[in-house]
Amino acid sequence: MRIGEASRVSGVSARSLRHYEEEGLIVPGRFSNGFRDYCQSTIDRVLLIRSLLESGLPVRLIREVLPGLTDGTDAGAQAVREEFLHEVRNYRDRLAARIAALSDQQAALDAYLREASRTALRPPSAAT
């Protein structure tokens, strides 16, 4: 199928499909006129890529492990999956640490705003 149909079927924009190709995540076939030709296995791969990206994983990590996740063979696939899951856990842990730091910053700002609001609402002290 051509890029327009692949976009419609996968729910991924044609621009994103081209980007995935530029990043080396997919390699669509080509018609004799040079147009891209997307087969069902490429669409399936696009859906997996989209899911991984929506989970917040970086393209670098997806590019590294995607061949082992989608090659359809068992040889080494389990090791690749374990490595991938290890990387995903590490990424999640780093994300959790960033969220905790941001939550601390938010709490500090909330405390500051409460204090600033209380101080701003006090009547001016009488001049002596």
Residue pairs with C-beta under 8 A, 6 or more apart in sequence:
1 9
1 37
1 38
1 39
1 43
2 31
2 35
2 36
2 37
2 38
3 14
3 17
3 18
3 28
3 35
3 36
3 38
4 14
5 38
6 12
6 14
6 17
6 28
6 36
6 38
6 42
6 43
6 46
7 13
7 14
7 17
9 43
10 17
10 43
10 46
10 47
10 50
11 50
12 20
12 46
12 50
16 50
17 26
17 28
17 36
17 38
17 46
20 26
20 46
20 49
21 27
21 28
21 36
23 59
23 63
24 63
25 45
25 49
25 59
25 62
25 63
25 66
26 42
26 45
26 46
26 49
27 42
28 36
28 37
28 38
28 39
28 42
29 36
29 37
29 38
29 39
30 36
30 37
31 37
38 46
44 70
45 66
45 70
48 66
48 69
48 70
49 62
49 66
52 62
53 59
53 62
56 91
56 95
57 88
57 91
58 91
61 84
61 87
61 88
61 91
64 87
65 80
65 83
65 84
65 87
67 80
68 76
68 77
68 79
68 80
68 81
68 84
69 77
69 80
69 81
69 84
71 77
